[in-house]
Amino acid sequence: MVCKWYLQHRKDWENRYRSIYTDIEFDEDANVWEGELRKETKGGNKDTKNARLEDQRMMNFTLGGDHQFGKIKADWTASYSKASEERPNERYISYRQKGVAIIPDFSDKSLPRVTAQDPAQNELNADYSLREITEEFQLTEDIDKNFKVNFTIPLLENEYKNSIKFGVRYKGKEKMRDNRLFEYSPVDEDAFNATTLSNLEDFTKDNFLVGDYATGKQITPEYLGELDLTNPALFEEERIAEAEAGNFNATENIVGGYVMLNQNFGSKLLVIAGVRFENTSQKYQGNQYDADEEENTLTDKVSDSYLNILPGLHLKYDFNKTTILRAAWTNTMARPNYFSLVPYREISREDNEIAIGNPDLIPTTSMNFDLMFEKYFRTIGIISGGIFYKDIKDFIVTETREEYLFEGTTWDTYSQPINGGNAEIFGFEFAAQRQLDFLPGFWKGFGVYTNYTFTTSSITDFRVEGREDEDISLPGTAKHTLNASLSYDNKQFSFRTSVNYSSAFVDEFGEEAFYDRYYNKAIHLDVNANYAITPKFRVYAEANNLLNTPLYYYQGISSRLMQAEYYNVRLQFGVKIDL
């Protein structure tokens, strides 16, 4: 019997200061670019240290066992886990100035810059007007219940040794989101603005992550946190119903089972044949926002149930003790994520954008063929290579449309997850790992590892309206991926540096290729080391993202930047004690 439990409570505080240029247009009469300039501070209240608090809690309890009943082996596991994330009193305050004449600089498309022609307009001052003050309360909870049991029954013991293995599994999941947003208007806005403008601080940092982006003077988080927003003598409160359109409750129950035969044919050939079945039942309920009434109504509960039967066949042939050929035919599935199935409406009136759920989504299924050759070294190491093919049905992707008419309203941006069609994937992979123990002395502690995968994909039944005849790759599928590492190990010290590369791939589809969203190619470099002071006491260090590789999305072609986020190098040091 084994009993495990895990508890975690993590708090993260964040302040954010933003200078935003938006609604940029060219005024042909004035021969100048104009836009709106916003200044925004993100924080909390005094109870959250005047910062946005992200309070994450997680617990997991697991009980399991292994048993022998004569020749029959049995193992089982039962677990319960609960996770939550709460963001109380998340506050934003923003000011804006419209009709600002600006100078755009796109000479470096990866680092676009925009500044006001009049430098004084870059600073928050009395020419700005209050845009909004908001406070939001967010809560998400997730509960998982799992149970599985497996039985193995040996049959023959000769050169045709075989066994039957079967089991059942239950997986239950409950998830909910409960967000509330309030907007506040000062009773005496002139007095409020005067006080606000006397509580500014310049938060600009030289060479901050990506370069000299100057945020300038912003409202201090201490001032934002001390605002008595619930005092009716100072502020008028309005509950923003449209922000609650993304709230939902969802449950999912999966009951599955499998049976498989392990069959040896002599000492060289092993055949594993089996079938897995999974019955999925789901219930979802969301909110629908009525713009005319400015209120939410609960949607009808949506229920669905379906059965998947997934057969598989694996072959393993040993040419000798170090040379192996593997072949497999498998069938797999991927369910839609919970939120995508909820019949929700998420609306941003200011940006005139809407995102909706899709309770009609069906799981993605795939029939897969794999062939792999492996050659092991007499000491530690392996070289392998293989080819693979996947026939995918009903893949899921987010469709985004511009200027789209939906339920009587024309939205600037409309997005919804859909079953985008069918696709085929073909590729090959190569991997090599070798401990250099044939080298003398100190050098035999080094080891190398690399793998490369080439993938080509094509959509065979594209279901995005107006793009049915286009030749497009499957979303989320990078053509080239490469990983390599250099390591060193001895009894007291270990070190590893690794490089990971992925080529660009399409992430979301628009109404035409011009609007498609791509994730850019990326290279990541990480290093970690461990040193054993005693057999039970170790110190360790990790350095991640040493190249400061950004999260980078572009529109259609790599020079059209959509989103770039830099996170800098992450350093971690610590000790490990084995009790």
C-alpha positions, 0 to 999 in steps of 0.5 A: 500500500502507498499513501501520498499527499501534496499541499501547496499554497502560493501567493504572487503579487504584481504591479503593472504600469502601461502606456498604451497607444490605440485607435491609431489612424492617419489624418489625411487633412492634417497629414499626421498620425493621430491616436489615443494615449492611455496611462494605466496602473494595475494593483490591489488594495491595502489587504493585498499589499497594494498589488494584484494578488494571485492566490493559488492553492493545490492539494492532492491525496493518493492511495494505491496498492499492489497485490498478488492473488496466486498468479494474478497481479493487481494494482490500483490507485485512487486520488482526489485533488483540488486546485483554486486560484483567487484574485481578490480586489484586482484594481485598475485605474487609467487615464487617456488623452484623445487626438494625440499627434504621434510619430510611429517608428516601425524601422525595427518591426520586432521593436515598434515604437510610438511617441507623441509629437509633443513630448509633454503629451507623453506624461500624465498631466491635467490634459488627460481625462479619467477613463475608468476605475475598476475592481475585479474579484476572480475565482476559479476552482477545479476538482479531480477524482480518479480511480483505476485498477489493473489485473494481469493474468499470465497464461503460457510460460514457454517460448510463446509466453503470454499474458492478458491484462485488463482494467477499468478507470474512472475520472471525474472533473468539476470546474467553475469560474466566478468573476465579478467586475465593478466600475467606479465613478468619482462623485467629484471628478475634478477634485479626484483628478487633482488629487490623483495627479499629485500621486505620480511616480516615474517607473521607467527602467533603463534597458528593461528586458526588451529595450528603452520603452519609457512608461513615464509617470504613472499613478502609484499603487499605494494611492490606488490601493488606498482608494475607498471605492465602496464609500458612496460619498466618494464613488458611484458603483456599477456592476459590469454584467458583461464581465460575468458572461464568461462564468461557468460550471462544468462537470465531466465523467469518464468511465473507461476500460481496456483489455490487451494481450502480450504475446511472445513468438519465440525470443525475438518477436513480441506482439501487443494487441488490445482495445480501449474504450472510454465513455464520456458524459459532460454537463455545462452551463454558462452565462449569456449577456443581453446587451439591451437589458445589460444583464446575464441569464444562465444558459440551459444546461448542455449535456452530451455523452459519447463512446470511443473505441480505440484499438491498437497493435504493437510489434517489437522485433529484436534482431539481437540484444542491441538492435530493435525494430518497433511498429505500431498502429494506434488510435487516440483521441483528444477532448475539447477543453472544458471552457471551449464547450461552455455556451458562454459569451465573453464581451468587450464593449469598448473594443467591440469584441466577442468570444463565444463557446461551442457546445457542439465541439466533438473530440479530435481523433487520430489513427497513427502509424509508427515505425522505429529502429533502435540501436543500443551501445554496449554501454550507456547510449542509443541511436534511434530513427523512425517515421510516423503518419497520423490521420486526424479527424475533427481537429479543434482551432480558434476561428477569428473573424473581423467585422462579423455580424452575429446576433444582430450586432457587427463585431470588430472581432468575433472568435469561437473554437470550431472543429476545423476539419481533418488533417494528415501528418507525416514526419520522421525523427532521429535521436542519439544519446551517448555517455562518453565513458570511452574517454580517459579520466575526467572526460568520461563524465561527459554525455551528449544528447540530441533529437530532431523531428521533421513534420509536414502536415496538410488539412484535407477538409478545411471548414473555415468559411470562405477558405475551404480550398486552401492548402494549409498546415495543421495548427500547432504543428512546427515543421522543425524541432531540435533539442540538444544537450551536453551533460557532465556527471560524477558521484558528486557533481552534475551539470547540464546545458540544453538548447531547444529550437522550434520553427514557426507554426500557425496558431489561429485562423482568420477569415483569410490568410492575411489575418492568420496568427502564427507563433514565431520560431524560438530558441531556448537555452537552459542550464542546471547544476547539482553538487552533493556536499554529503550523500543526503545534502545537495545544493542546486542552481538553475538558469532558464531562458538565458537568451531572453527569448520572447513569446512572439506572435505575428500576423501572416508574415513574421514582420507583422508583429501581433504580440511580443512578451519578454520574461528575462532570465529566470534564476533559481538556487536551493538546497535538497535534503533527503531525510 
